[in-house]
């Protein structure tokens, strides 16, 4: 089933707006969370089909939240794409080890994002 509902998790209002704008223009339904704790609540309440996860956030970081979501039987089926400014190969490997399905380095290229979403759908 193609992905329709996406949760965007980022503490930056600019990034949330940028990603939401790309996704809505391409027919996705989007909800947002400003931090990891809010993301954990929204994953269970909204049941998104995909999560775009920032890493550097106040409170728990995106790696910790990704690990929590991917290890919870209730949410582990939801794919996560980490969307971060952390561009080191070690960060990418660590993110994938935490349970992310893919990894994009900011600034996000809209076509790259859409093709990665299509690959998961």
Residue pairs with C-beta under 8 A, 6 or more apart in sequence:
1 49
1 121
2 121
3 28
3 49
3 50
3 117
3 120
3 121
4 27
4 28
4 29
4 49
5 28
5 29
5 30
5 31
5 46
5 47
5 48
5 49
5 50
6 23
6 28
6 29
6 30
6 31
6 48
6 49
6 50
6 51
6 52
6 117
7 30
7 31
7 32
7 33
7 39
7 42
7 43
7 46
7 48
7 50
7 51
7 52
8 16
8 19
8 20
8 23
8 30
8 31
8 32
8 33
8 51
8 52
9 32
9 33
9 34
9 35
9 36
9 38
9 39
9 51
9 52
9 53
9 54
9 57
9 62
9 65
10 16
10 19
10 32
10 34
10 52
10 54
10 57
10 83
11 34
11 35
11 54
11 56
11 57
11 58
12 54
15 54
15 83
15 106
16 32
16 34
18 108
19 30
19 52
19 83
19 108
19 113
20 30
20 32
22 108
22 110
22 113
22 114
23 30
24 30
26 114
28 117
31 42
31 46
31 48
33 39
33 41
33 42
34 57
35 57
35 58
35 59
35 60
36 57
36 59
36 60
36 61
36 62
36 64
36 65
36 68
37 59
37 60
39 51
39 53
39 65
39 69
40 65
40 68
40 69
42 48
43 51
43 69
43 75
43 78
44 74
44 75
47 78
48 78
49 78
49 79
50 78
50 79
50 80
50 81
50 117
50 120
51 69
51 78
51 79
51 80
51 81
52 80
52 81
52 83
52 113
53 62
53 65
53 66
53 80
53 81
53 82
53 83
53 84
53 100
54 62
54 82
54 83
54 84
55 61
55 62
55 63
55 82
55 84
55 85
55 86
55 91
55 95
56 62
56 84
56 85
56 86
60 68
62 82
62 84
62 95
63 82
63 94
63 95
63 98
64 98
66 80
66 82
66 95
66 98
66 99
66 100
67 98
67 99
69 75
69 76
69 78
69 80
69 99
70 76
70 80
70 98
70 99
70 100
71 99
76 99
79 101
79 102
79 120
80 99
80 100
80 101
81 100
81 101
81 102
81 103
81 104
81 113
81 116
81 117
81 120
82 92
82 95
82 100
82 102
82 103
82 104
83 104
83 106
83 108
83 113
84 91
84 95
84 103
84 104
84 105
84 106
85 105
85 106
86 105
87 105
91 103
92 103
95 103
96 102
96 103
101 120
102 116
102 119
102 120
104 112
104 113
104 116
